[in-house]
Amino acid sequence: MKKEIIILTFLTLFTAACNNTQDDAPEQTYVDITISASTADGYTRAAGDPTVMADRCILAIYNADGSEYGIEPVTAAADASGNFHFEPRLLSGRSYRLVFWADKGGSDNGDLYYDTSSGLRSITVKENAVAACNEAADAFWGVTDFTADGPKAVEAMLTRATCRINVTTEFTPATSEYIVSAAFTDVPTHFDAMTGSAGGRQGLVSSATVAATGSPIKWYTYVMAPDEEGHTVDFTMTATANGEATPAYEREFKDIPIQRNYEVNVSVTSSGTSAPTLSTAATQRR
């Protein structure tokens, strides 16, 4: 009998201790956060920057130190003003890092030109090929840190993750359509949207069908690019008439500068019998 009383007393004390421990545990509280991301200051679909084609934005939420927070990235479609909106519920009292990637989406807002299946820290060019003469191949990124010390609104401004390369050739064919391709030998194909670093340099092909109008052939493409000056790329451009196998035009371009959020204009001019000359000029895009 005494043994049963001792056991019962022990169980009662143990249960009471457990209840006290649970009562002492702090409650986790969540707060509602409203996030708005924009790809250009003052941009609207009717006015502003006409080259912004991004219609989806992916948001990944990390802890402030860059470690995983534990929720899956979410995707938002652009509203009529070109902005993206998110409303996550996050643990209160913690600091967070918001990482954004915006581009032109495919069907059901899936990947079109850039592969995000491995996360926003490992974005790659799909199939090592990007459409040329297509403003939809542009892309944007951004990072914002904040503390969820209560319900609040957070705004983020995204900038381009790409460099646009414009080429004006000296090739002036008669009216026809030409497949104009640029084969890059060593260009960034990997982007980390948390750090903004562009790497994974390798070969890439960018092609488009261009209509000849009796004027010099013009062509452009977008490539992932680092933020710093001093980075260059080489590529060989060819122009082949539709239905033909042999290019009617071919030229090598060496040491063309690339820099994120810049537009590089490359021109080839020819005067009389002198050899064609190449000039480049870079301007920052907003």
C-alpha positions in Angstrom: 0.0 0.0 0.0 2.8 2.4 0.9 4.5 1.6 -2.4 1.3 2.5 -4.4 1.0 5.8 -2.5 4.6 6.7 -3.2 4.2 5.9 -7.0 0.9 8.0 -7.1 2.6 10.9 -5.4 5.5 10.8 -7.8 3.2 10.8 -10.8 1.3 13.7 -9.4 4.4 15.8 -8.9 5.8 14.8 -12.3 2.6 15.9 -14.0 2.6 19.2 -12.2 6.2 19.8 -13.1 5.4 19.2 -16.8 2.5 21.5 -16.7 4.6 24.2 -15.1 7.2 23.8 -17.9 4.5 24.1 -20.6 3.1 27.2 -18.9 6.5 28.8 -18.8 7.1 28.3 -22.5 6.7 31.6 -24.4 3.9 31.7 -27.0 5.0 32.2 -30.6 3.2 35.1 -32.2 2.9 35.9 -35.9 2.4 39.2 -37.6 1.0 40.1 -41.1 3.5 41.7 -43.4 2.5 43.5 -46.6 5.3 43.5 -49.3 5.3 45.5 -52.5 8.0 45.1 -55.1 8.5 47.3 -58.2 10.8 46.8 -61.2 11.2 50.6 -62.0 10.5 53.8 -60.2 7.3 55.3 -61.5 6.8 52.6 -64.0 3.2 51.8 -65.2 2.0 49.6 -68.1 0.9 52.7 -70.0 4.0 54.8 -69.4 7.5 54.8 -67.9 10.0 52.2 -69.0 8.5 50.5 -72.1 11.1 47.6 -72.0 9.9 46.2 -68.7 8.2 42.9 -69.6 8.4 41.1 -66.2 5.0 39.8 -65.3 5.8 37.5 -62.4 7.9 37.8 -59.2 9.2 35.1 -57.0 9.8 35.9 -53.3 12.1 33.7 -51.1 12.2 34.5 -47.4 15.4 33.9 -45.4 16.5 34.6 -41.8 18.6 37.8 -41.5 21.8 35.8 -41.6 20.9 34.2 -44.9 19.9 30.8 -43.5 16.7 29.1 -44.5 13.5 30.3 -42.8 11.6 27.2 -43.7 8.8 28.2 -46.1 8.6 27.7 -49.8 9.1 30.6 -52.2 5.9 32.2 -53.4 5.1 33.7 -56.8 3.0 36.8 -57.5 1.7 38.1 -60.9 2.1 41.8 -61.8 -0.8 44.1 -61.2 -1.9 46.8 -63.7 0.9 49.1 -62.5 3.6 46.5 -62.9 4.0 46.0 -59.2 4.0 42.7 -57.2 2.4 42.1 -53.9 2.8 39.5 -51.1 1.2 39.1 -47.7 3.2 36.5 -45.6 2.6 35.8 -41.9 5.9 35.7 -40.1 7.1 35.1 -36.6 7.2 38.3 -34.7 10.4 39.8 -33.3 12.7 38.3 -35.8 14.7 39.8 -38.6 14.4 38.6 -42.2 16.0 38.9 -45.6 13.6 39.1 -48.6 15.1 37.9 -51.9 13.2 38.7 -55.2 13.5 37.6 -58.8 11.2 39.0 -61.5 11.0 38.0 -65.1 8.6 37.0 -67.9 6.8 33.9 -66.9 5.6 31.0 -69.0 2.4 29.1 -68.7 0.9 29.2 -65.2 3.7 31.6 -64.2 6.3 28.9 -64.7 9.9 29.4 -65.9 10.3 30.7 -69.5 13.9 31.8 -70.1 15.4 31.3 -66.6 15.4 28.2 -64.5 14.5 28.9 -60.9 13.8 25.2 -59.9 16.9 25.1 -57.7 16.0 28.2 -55.8 16.8 31.9 -56.1 20.4 31.4 -55.1 21.0 29.2 -58.2 19.2 30.7 -61.2 20.4 29.5 -64.6 19.7 30.2 -68.2 17.4 27.5 -69.5 19.1 25.1 -72.0 22.0 27.6 -72.4 20.0 29.6 -74.9 18.1 32.8 -74.7 15.9 34.5 -77.2 17.5 37.5 -79.0 15.6 40.6 -80.0 13.1 39.9 -77.3 12.6 42.3 -74.4 10.9 39.5 -72.5 14.3 38.0 -71.8 15.1 40.8 -69.4 15.1 40.0 -65.6 15.2 41.8 -62.3 16.4 41.1 -58.7 16.5 42.7 -55.3 17.2 42.1 -51.6 15.5 43.8 -48.6 16.2 43.2 -44.9 13.7 44.1 -42.2 12.5 43.2 -38.7 9.0 41.9 -38.1 8.4 43.8 -34.8 4.8 44.3 -35.7 2.4 44.4 -38.7 4.1 46.6 -41.3 4.4 47.4 -45.0 7.7 46.7 -46.8 8.7 48.1 -50.1 11.4 46.8 -52.4 12.9 48.3 -55.6 14.2 45.7 -58.1 17.0 46.4 -60.6 18.1 44.5 -63.7 20.1 41.3 -63.3 21.1 41.6 -67.0 23.1 43.6 -69.4 21.6 44.4 -72.8 24.0 44.1 -75.7 22.9 46.0 -78.9 24.7 45.3 -82.1 24.5 47.4 -85.3 26.3 45.6 -88.1 27.7 46.9 -91.4 25.8 44.1 -93.2 23.0 45.7 -95.4 21.2 42.9 -97.3 18.3 43.3 -99.6 14.8 42.7 -98.3 14.6 39.3 -96.8 14.6 37.5 -93.4 17.8 36.4 -91.8 18.4 34.2 -88.8 20.9 36.2 -86.8 22.8 34.3 -84.1 25.5 35.1 -81.6 27.6 32.2 -80.2 29.1 33.3 -76.9 32.2 31.4 -75.7 32.3 32.4 -72.1 29.3 34.3 -70.6 27.7 34.1 -67.2 24.8 31.7 -67.1 24.2 31.5 -63.3 22.8 34.1 -60.9 22.6 34.3 -57.1 19.7 36.6 -56.3 20.8 37.0 -52.6 24.3 38.2 -53.3 23.8 39.5 -56.9 26.8 37.5 -58.1 26.8 36.2 -61.7 29.0 33.2 -62.6 29.0 29.8 -64.2 30.6 31.2 -67.4 30.2 29.0 -70.4 29.0 28.9 -73.9 25.6 30.2 -74.9 23.7 30.8 -78.1 21.2 33.7 -78.7 19.3 33.8 -82.0 16.4 35.6 -83.6 14.9 36.1 -87.0 15.5 39.6 -88.2 13.8 41.2 -91.2 16.1 43.0 -93.6 14.9 46.4 -94.9 17.9 47.6 -96.9 19.4 49.1 -93.7 22.2 47.7 -91.6 21.1 44.6 -89.6 20.4 45.4 -85.9 20.2 42.8 -83.2 20.2 42.7 -79.4 20.2 40.2 -76.5 20.3 40.1 -72.7 23.0 38.3 -70.7 23.5 37.8 -67.0 26.2 40.2 -65.8 28.2 41.1 -62.7 27.9 44.5 -61.0 31.6 45.4 -61.3 33.3 46.9 -64.3 36.0 45.1 -66.2 34.1 42.0 -67.3 34.0 41.2 -71.0 32.6 38.6 -73.4 33.5 37.3 -76.9 31.0 36.1 -79.4 30.7 35.2 -83.1 27.7 36.6 -85.0 26.3 35.1 -88.1 23.4 36.1 -90.4 21.9 33.4 -92.6 19.1 33.9 -95.0 16.0 31.7 -94.4 16.4 28.5 -96.3 20.1 28.8 -96.7 22.8 26.8 -95.0 25.8 29.1 -95.4 25.9 32.4 -93.5 25.9 35.5 -95.6 27.6 37.4 -92.8 30.0 36.4 -90.1 32.0 38.5 -87.6 33.9 38.0 -84.4 33.4 40.4 -81.5 36.1 40.5 -78.9 36.3 42.0 -75.4 32.7 43.4 -75.4 32.2 44.9 -71.9 29.2 43.7 -69.8 27.9 45.1 -66.6 24.6 44.5 -64.7 21.9 47.1 -65.3 23.8 48.6 -68.3 23.1 48.8 -72.0 26.1 48.3 -74.3 25.9 49.6 -77.8 28.2 48.0 -80.3 28.5 49.4 -83.8 30.4 48.2 -86.9 31.0 50.9 -89.5 32.6 50.8 -92.9 33.8 53.7 -95.0 34.9 53.2 -98.6 37.5 50.5 -99.0 38.8 50.8 -95.4 38.4 48.0 -93.0 35.3 48.1 -90.8 35.8 49.6 -87.4 34.0 48.6 -84.1 33.0 51.0 -81.4 31.3 50.4 -78.0 29.5 52.6 -75.6 27.8 51.7 -72.3 25.0 53.6 -70.6 23.3 52.7 -67.3 19.7 51.7 -67.4 17.3 52.8 -64.6 
